[in-house]
Amino acid sequence: MKVKINNSCIKNERTIDIKPLTIILGRNNVGKTRLVYSFVDELRPYHKNVFYFPIQYTDAYCAPRTSEFNEVADVIQDQILHGKFEFGEDETFDSYPICEASLSAKTLSNFVNYLRFDAEKNDLVVFSEPETNLHPFAQVQFAELIGLLVNKGINIIMTIHSPYIVDHLSNLIIAKNKVNDENINKIESMFYLKNHNSFLSKDNVAAYLLGNGEITELLEDTCLINWSTFGDVSNDLRHIFYDLINREDA
């Protein structure tokens, strides 16, 4: 969907192509979140539900219902959280209150709750830096989780700083292009969740870099999301390391 943007984040009015998965990258304090809210204002009429994560934890009880997203919720609990999130007062089993859990567990538990009780096709879900408090292993699992949700009909916009998630989204796009009936098991086994349903069509992904009042498309024809500033920082750190190691005046 084409969205026309004209706010203080960018110098000139632009029309942006919003895809089922749209990611916004850039350094801190360049206006990524304000830009996303501009997107949401334009997109809200086309979506019954809009959800934002992270959200503040609530202990309000929701009656269970059948959800086609339960299997994705199970993936979060079994493979990322390695634990269950349940409502109730029963303390007879090995459990502890959510207030004693890590920030990542609180955020993901809220998302499990959304998937079990609220999620519907064509929802718009907005993530603000979902990599926060997640180990790199969990971050790449989360990237594959995003693929599962997009392919089930959830629309996602997210701001992000994680090179692990960005690079792995590229892998998911390339895998979609390469997979066939003969190699599906081998390619699927290369990924963390072992599920080819997380592979992403390039047509369903958009990636933009925001900075200096400009917005630039990042997804290349090669399926790479090429945000060079990740590599720039890594190169700087290597240069500092080798300069220190090789100093002769110390």
N, C-alpha and C positions, 0 to 999 in steps of 0.2 A: 504494500500500500504506500502510495506517495503522500508524504506529509510536508507541508510548507512551514518552515521555521523562520521566525524573525524575532529574536530577542537579544539580550545583552551578551549572550555567550558567543555570538558570531558577528562578524563585521557586516556581512551582507546577507540578505534574505536567501535562503537555500531551500530546495526541495529534496527531501531525504527519503530514500526507499526503505521502509520498515518491513522486515521479513519476520517469519515465525520466530527466529532467533536473531536478535539485534544486540550487539555488544558495543559499548562505548569505552574507549581507552583514552588515557591522557594522564599527565602529571596531576598532583594534588592541586586543588583550588583553581582549576581552569573552567569550572562551570558544568561539569559532567552531570551532576544531579539535577541542576536547573534545566539542562537540556532534556533530560529524561522526563521531567515533569511537563515540559512543553509537548513532548511526544504523547504523553498520557492524556493531556487535555484534548488533543486532536483525535486520539484513538478511542476514548471512552465511549462515544456513541455506538461503536461497532462491537463492544464487548459487554456482556451481561455483568460480568464480575471483574474487578481489578483488585489484586492483592499485592501487598508490599512486604518484602522480607529484607533484613530481619524486622520482626515485630515484637512488641512487648509481650511477655508470657502472660497468659490468662489461664486460670484453673476452672473456667466455666465448662461444665460437662456437656458433651454433645452425644446425642443418641446415635449408636452405630447404624450405618446404612451400607448397602451394597455399593461399592465404588469400583469402577474399572481401573482406578489408580491405586488400589490396595497393593497390587504386586510391586509397584514402584515404592510405596511406603515400606513394604517388607524389605526391599533392597537397602534402603537407608538404614533401617534398624539392624538388619542382619550383617551387612557388609561394611557399613561406615560407622554407625553408632556402636555396633556389637552389644546391643541391649534393647529393651522394650520400653516404650513410653505408654503409660496407662493412666486413666483417671480412676480415682477411688481412694478409700480410706484404709484398705486392707494392708496391714503391715506384717502379715504372717509369712510373706515370702521375702527373699533377699532383695530389698529395694531401699531407695532413699528419695527424699523429696527433690523436686526439680530445682529448687533454690540452691541445692548443694551440688548441682551438676556444673560442668564447664560451660563456658559461653557457647562453644560450638554445639554441644549437646542440646542446650536450650533452643538455639536457633533451628537446628535440624529437627528437634522434637516438635516445634511449632509447625514446621513444614510437613512432617508426618501427619499431624492433626489436620492440616489443610487438605492433604491428599485423601485422607480417609473419609472426611466428613463434608468437604466443601467443593472440591475440585470438579470442574465440568469442562467439557471440550469448548474451545474458543475463549477460555479465561485468558486474561492478560496478567502475567506475574512479573513484578519488578523486583530485581535483586540489586541491592547496593553492596558491592564488594563481597560476594559470597565466600571468597577464599579466607576471610578473616577468621583467625583462630584454628584453621584447618592445617594439619600436616600435609606436605606435598603429596603423599600417597592418597590421602582423602580428597585432595583437590582434583586430582585426575579422575578419581572415581566420580566426583561430583560433575565433572565435565561430561562423562558418559551418562550420568543420570539426566543431565540437561537434554542430551540427545534422545533418551527414552521419552521424556515428557513432550518435547517438540513433535516427535513422531506420533504421539498419542493425541495431538491437537491442542496442547497448551502453548500459548504465545508468550515469549520471554524477552524482556529487555533487561540488560544488566550492565552496570558499570563494574570495571574490574582492573586489577593491577597484577594479576598472577600470570607469570610466564608459563607456568605449568598448565593452567587451564587453557590459555590462548594457544599454546603449541599443540595441546592434545585435541582441541577442537579442529585444528587443521588435520590431525591424524584421522579423526572421525570422518571428515569430508573426503579425504583421499581413500579411506577404506571403502566408503560408499561407491566410489568410482571403480575400485579394483575388484570388489567382491563379485563372485559368481557361484553357480551351483557346485562347481568342482572344488573351489578353494575356500568356501565359506567357513568350514570348521577350522582350518588352519589360521585364517585371518581373525576369526572370532577369538581364538585362543590367545592371540597376542594382546588382547585388551584386558583391563582390570576386572570388569564385571562379566566378561565372557558372554556378551549378548549383542548380536549383530543388529538388534533393533535400535541400538544407540547410534548407529552410523547415520551421518547427516548428509542430505543432499545440499550441494553448493547453492542451489536455487533458494534454499530455505534459510540462508545465513547472510547477515550483513555485519560488517565490522567497520567502525569509524574511529578516527583519532581526532580528538578535540585539543586545540592549543593555539595560542596567539590569535584568537578570534577567528580561526579557520577550522573547518571540519573536512577531513580527508578520508576517502575510502581506502581500506586496508586489505581487503580480500582480493588476492591476485588470481589470475587465470590458472596458476599452478596449484590453487587451493590453499596456499599459505596465507596466514594472517600476519602480515609483515610489519610489526611495530618495532622499528630498529632501536628505539631507546632502551629496550630491555638489554639488547646486546651491547649497547654503548656503556651501560653501567657495569656489566660484567667485564668488559674490556678495561674499563677504568680500574676496577678492583684488581685485576691481574697485573696491570702496569704498576700500581702502587706496591703490590706484593713483591714483584721482581725487582723493582727499584730499591726497596728496603733490603731484600736479601743480598743484592749485589753492591750495596754501598761499601766503599773502602775507607770512609772517614769515621766509621763507627767502631 
